[in-house]
Amino acid sequence: YAVNSEALVDLSAYLGSLGAAQRARCDPLAERCDRGTDPGCGRRAQSVPQAERNDHMIVAATYDSGTGEVFQHFGRTENFKFYEIENGAVVSSEVVSGEGIQHEGLINILLDRHVDALICGGIGGGARMAMADSGIRLIPGVTGSADRAAAELAKGQLRFDPNAQCHHDDGHCEDHHHA
């Protein structure tokens, strides 16, 4: 016998999304809803309002170093690009390897760097819950250039899809699109 670890990850994400839906009903004015941390909550194609931006924040993006784009599967990202944002502008950035770590271990990399927000494509329910529990603001459903996304976030203009999820039924993530 052998354990199918991918099936366990999928099951964990599915159960996590069910648990999140049961814990709280969506209030469109609530911070959790606008932050996109509740998988069943929010409006498609949201943008980060100017008032929600901090004067200083650390933002990570799942990063495809070959293309410079936001990597579309949080749990399988090989790199993060970290951005330091001050007063509405990106002031520095650095690419850091995930060192072969997947899924839950990736959150520790973000916590070690004191990340305030994560820009990503799709992300499963279990990782969504872990982000919410860790106080990391989730900004899913972003495609294209990671540098552009960070610059738009700094200006309060980044549009994202709070409902972007990873589904592993066919080995690919679905619903990763920029609305």
C-alpha positions as CSV (number, residue, x, y, z in Angstrom):
1,Y,0.0,0.0,0.0
2,A,1.0,3.6,-0.6
3,V,-0.4,6.9,0.5
4,N,-1.6,9.1,-2.3
5,S,-0.4,12.4,-0.9
6,E,-1.9,14.5,-3.7
7,A,-5.4,13.1,-2.9
8,L,-4.9,14.0,0.8
9,V,-3.9,17.6,-0.1
10,D,-7.0,17.9,-2.3
11,L,-9.2,16.5,0.5
12,S,-7.6,18.9,3.0
13,A,-8.3,21.9,0.7
14,Y,-11.9,20.7,0.1
15,L,-12.6,20.2,3.8
16,G,-11.0,23.6,4.5
17,S,-13.2,25.3,2.1
18,L,-16.3,23.7,3.7
19,G,-15.1,24.7,7.1
20,A,-14.6,28.3,6.1
21,A,-18.0,28.5,4.6
22,Q,-19.6,27.2,7.8
23,R,-17.6,29.5,10.1
24,A,-19.0,32.7,8.8
25,R,-21.6,34.1,6.4
26,C,-20.4,36.7,4.0
27,D,-21.0,40.3,4.9
28,P,-19.9,42.4,1.9
29,L,-18.8,45.2,4.2
30,A,-16.7,42.9,6.4
31,E,-12.9,43.0,6.1
32,R,-12.6,39.2,5.6
33,C,-14.9,39.5,2.6
34,D,-13.1,42.3,0.9
35,R,-9.8,40.6,1.6
36,G,-10.9,37.5,-0.3
37,T,-9.9,35.2,2.6
38,D,-13.3,33.5,2.8
39,P,-13.5,31.1,-0.2
40,G,-17.3,31.6,-0.7
41,C,-17.3,35.3,-0.2
42,G,-16.6,38.5,-2.1
43,R,-17.3,40.0,-5.5
44,R,-15.4,39.1,-8.7
45,A,-12.9,41.5,-10.1
46,Q,-12.4,43.5,-6.9
47,S,-9.7,46.1,-6.6
48,V,-7.8,47.1,-3.5
49,P,-9.2,50.4,-2.3
50,Q,-6.8,53.3,-1.7
51,A,-7.9,53.4,2.0
52,E,-6.8,49.8,2.6
53,R,-3.2,50.4,1.6
54,N,-0.5,50.8,4.2
55,D,2.3,53.4,4.1
56,H,4.7,50.5,4.4
57,M,4.1,46.8,3.6
58,I,5.8,43.6,2.5
59,V,4.1,41.9,-0.4
60,A,4.9,38.5,-1.9
61,A,3.9,37.2,-5.3
62,T,4.0,33.6,-6.4
63,Y,6.6,33.9,-9.2
64,D,7.5,32.2,-12.4
65,S,11.2,33.2,-12.9
66,G,11.1,32.1,-16.5
67,T,8.4,34.5,-17.5
68,G,8.3,37.1,-14.7
69,E,4.6,36.4,-14.3
70,V,2.5,35.5,-11.3
71,F,2.7,31.7,-10.9
72,Q,-0.8,30.3,-11.1
73,H,-0.7,27.5,-8.4
74,F,0.2,28.7,-4.9
75,G,1.0,25.2,-3.6
76,R,3.5,24.4,-6.4
77,T,5.2,27.7,-6.7
78,E,9.0,27.4,-6.9
79,N,9.7,31.0,-6.2
80,F,8.3,34.1,-4.5
81,K,9.1,37.6,-5.4
82,F,9.0,39.9,-2.4
83,Y,8.2,43.6,-2.8
84,E,8.7,46.3,-0.2
85,I,6.1,49.0,-0.8
86,E,6.2,52.5,0.8
87,N,3.9,55.4,0.2
88,G,2.3,54.0,-2.9
89,A,5.4,52.8,-4.7
90,V,7.5,49.6,-4.9
91,V,10.9,50.6,-3.4
92,S,12.7,47.2,-3.6
93,S,12.2,43.6,-4.7
94,E,13.9,40.2,-4.3
95,V,13.3,36.8,-5.7
96,V,13.5,33.9,-3.2
97,S,13.4,30.2,-3.9
98,G,10.8,28.0,-2.3
99,E,13.6,25.4,-2.0
100,G,11.3,22.6,-3.2
101,I,8.8,23.2,-0.4
102,Q,5.1,22.8,-1.4
103,H,1.8,23.7,0.1
104,E,1.8,24.2,3.9
105,G,5.6,24.8,4.1
106,L,5.3,27.8,1.8
107,I,3.3,29.8,4.4
108,N,6.3,29.6,6.7
109,I,8.5,31.3,4.1
110,L,5.9,34.1,4.0
111,L,5.7,34.3,7.8
112,D,9.5,34.4,8.2
113,R,9.6,37.4,5.9
114,H,6.8,39.2,7.7
115,V,4.6,39.4,4.6
116,D,1.5,41.5,4.8
117,A,-0.1,40.3,1.6
118,L,0.2,37.6,-1.0
119,I,-0.5,38.1,-4.7
120,C,-1.2,34.8,-6.5
121,G,-3.2,33.0,-9.1
122,G,-5.3,30.1,-7.8
123,I,-5.1,28.9,-4.2
124,G,-6.8,26.0,-2.5
125,G,-9.1,26.1,0.5
126,G,-6.6,24.8,3.0
127,A,-4.0,27.4,2.0
128,R,-6.7,30.1,2.1
129,M,-7.5,29.2,5.7
130,A,-3.9,29.1,6.7
131,M,-3.4,32.6,5.2
132,A,-6.4,34.0,7.1
133,D,-5.2,32.3,10.3
134,S,-1.7,33.8,9.8
135,G,-3.0,37.3,9.1
136,I,-1.7,37.4,5.6
137,R,-3.9,39.3,3.2
138,L,-4.8,37.2,0.2
139,I,-5.0,38.7,-3.2
140,P,-5.8,35.8,-5.6
141,G,-6.9,35.5,-9.2
142,V,-4.1,37.7,-10.6
143,T,-2.4,36.9,-13.9
144,G,0.4,38.5,-15.9
145,S,3.5,40.4,-14.8
146,A,4.2,40.1,-11.1
147,D,6.0,43.5,-11.1
148,R,3.0,45.1,-12.7
149,A,0.7,43.6,-10.1
150,A,2.9,44.8,-7.2
151,A,3.0,48.3,-8.7
152,E,-0.8,48.4,-9.2
153,L,-1.3,47.1,-5.6
154,A,1.0,49.9,-4.3
155,K,-1.2,52.5,-6.1
156,G,-4.4,50.8,-4.9
157,Q,-5.4,49.8,-8.5
158,L,-4.8,46.0,-8.6
159,R,-7.8,44.1,-9.7
160,F,-8.2,40.5,-8.5
161,D,-10.6,37.7,-8.2
162,P,-11.3,36.8,-4.6
163,N,-12.9,33.5,-5.6
164,A,-9.9,32.1,-7.7
165,Q,-9.4,28.5,-6.5
166,C,-7.2,25.6,-7.3
167,H,-8.9,22.4,-8.3
168,H,-6.7,19.4,-8.8
169,D,-9.1,17.0,-10.5
170,D,-7.2,17.1,-13.8
171,G,-3.8,18.0,-12.4
172,H,-4.2,21.7,-13.3
173,C,-5.6,24.7,-11.6
174,E,-8.9,26.0,-12.9
175,D,-10.5,29.4,-12.6
176,H,-7.2,31.3,-12.6
177,H,-8.1,34.3,-14.6
178,H,-7.9,38.1,-14.3
179,A,-11.4,39.4,-14.5
